[in-house]
Amino acid sequence: MPDTFNQELVALLPNLRRFAIALCRSRDIADDLVQTTCEKALHARASYQPGTRLDAWLFRILRNSWIDQTRRQKTEGPRIDVADAHFLVGQDGESTTEARLALDSTAKAIATLPDDQREVLIMVCVEDLTYREAADVLSIPVGTIMSRLARARRKLVDQLGIDSPTKRSEDQKGLM
């Protein structure tokens, strides 16, 4: 037995669209309204009484959906397309992601350093201790702090693929 409800619904789509455009004066909104109507009709299919006019039933669903939508818009306030809202301030997802990836790779590179270089690097570069203060904490000469820090920085530059200032200046000399 063919499903006449679905066939009639499909046949009435142009009529529903015309009525929706007449109500809301926008083709895009009308298309959404027709889709909502079809969804509600299919969901409430059991409440449709065969033998009555399907088009009248669908028009009533469409009109009630339109009324619900306009009431909802009045209480929600105006809508602004995000693409047009240049005044909104937010984080740039791309730069945030790049920063997190760089931080993650830096943390992994630091973790591979020998303990003596890692602790000096953290004290001086992260905890902001002076060379003298780090030397006092570790009970080693200031020269050793400077040497370990230089080696730690050099290893990080190599592991992270960063051009060191000395390499950049050497490259620039080669261009002259």
C-alpha positions, 0 to 999 in steps of 0.5 A: 500500500503506497504511503499517500501522506508522504506523497501528498506532503512532497506535492504540497512543498511548492505551496508551503514555500509560497505561503512561507515567502508570503508570511516572512518575505525572505526566501531563506527564512521561508525555506527554514520555515517549510523544513520546520513545518515538514519536521513537525508534520512528520512527527505529528503524523498520527494526529492528522485525520485522513480524509481532511485537507492535508494542505490546510493542516500543513498551512496551520502548522506553518503559520503557527511555526511562523508565529512562534518564531516571531515571538521568540525573536522579539524576546531574544532581541536582534540577531547579528551575523558573527561575520559582520560583528567586527566589534566583538573581541575574542581570541584568535583560535589559530594563534592560540593553537600555535602558541599552545603547540609551541609551548608544548614542544618547548616543554618537551625540549626542556624535559630532554635537557640534562638535570644540571642544565634544566635546573639552571635554565628554570631558575634563570629564565623562568624563576627570574633569578640572577646568575649570582642568586642561582649560583648561591642556590646551587652552591656553584660558581657564577661561571658554571651557571653561565656555561650551563645556561649557554649549553641549555639554550643552544640545545633548545635552539637546536631541538626547536629548530630556531635560528640562533642570533649568532647563526643569523648574523653569520648568515647575514655576513655571508650575504654581503 
